[in-house]
Amino acid sequence: MALQQKKVGALDSLYWRIPILRRYVKKFGATAGFKMFWKFYHPFLKGEKIELVHIPFYDQPFGVRLKTSDVNVLEEVFIAESYDLNFLNLNPKIIIDAGANVGFSSIFLSHAYPQARIFAIEPEESNFQMLVKNTKSYPNIVPIHAALWPNEKKLQIANSSTEKWAFRIIESRKKETGETVGALTMNKLFLIAKTKNIDILKLDIEGSELDLFSENYDSWLGRINTIIIELHDSFRKGCSEVFYKATDHYNFQKAEGLGHVILHKNL
């Protein structure tokens, strides 16, 4: 009976991997697709080993922490191409990647827009270290260890034991312990980038959009040309309401991306 259950478990494990393998092969071809899939999904994986991965058509390999959400992010960015903005026919000079995680979205945007300077903002230390390593071959990507916030505050990671792509930021409290991080306002970011306008503002900041669009946004929101944002109402009620209330006063048109909302101006 135990042997039979083991066989059934192995078949179930194989069954759910087949659609994933198909996506890899369809995107990267049979040989490259299978090799990459096997690195992430073979049945002998142990721990959070860092594996160097080479994406076809990208010059440099980068690190992926196996058995973490890094794999999910890679699939979202490079297989689903959720940040593909080609339909907007943009020619950006300044891109802000807030919630850059380990750098995959920044690398994708750098490949799509090599003429742009990209400021990759990530608050969590282990993600940030991976971001620095993964983007070191891209001189147009500037990593910044901070959290985007509407004002200068002392901040901290609220859920340090969660998945690598789901860290949330809260204002630091004296009785709470946790990894602290500096706040970075949009107005300070304009000064760092030495620009009057931001062409693309990408936001995947795990609910901090509720804070960012609740106050102090009138001084900078009119200087953004395109916003691509993931809204997190599922764990912070009111994210969408606050975001649309803030942006409704500006000349944005709405488009739908893969899991994202895209607001853009006709320039």
Sequence and secondary structure as in RCSB ss.txt:
>XXXX:A:sequence
MALQQKKVGALDSLYWRIPILRRYVKKFGATAGFKMFWKFYHPFLKGEKIELVHIPFYDQPFGVRLKTSDVNVLE
EVFIAESYDLNFLNLNPKIIIDAGANVGFSSIFLSHAYPQARIFAIEPEESNFQMLVKNTKSYPNIVPIHAALWP
NEKKLQIANSSTEKWAFRIIESRKKETGETVGALTMNKLFLIAKTKNIDILKLDIEGSELDLFSENYDSWLGRIN
TIIIELHDSFRKGCSEVFYKATDHYNFQKAEGLGHVILHKNL
>XXXX:A:secstr
 HHHHHHHHHHHHHHHHHHHHHHHHHHH HHHHHHHHHHHH TT  TT EEEE  TT SS EEEETTSTHHHHHI
IIIIS TT  GGG    SEEEEET TTSHHHHHHHHH TTSEEEEEE SHHHHHHHHHHHTT TTEEEEESEE S
S  EEEES TTS TT   EEE  TT  S EEEEE HHHHHHHHT S EEEEEE  TTTHHHHTTSS TTTGGGEE
EEEE   TTTSTTHHHHHHHHHTTS  EEEE SS EEEE   
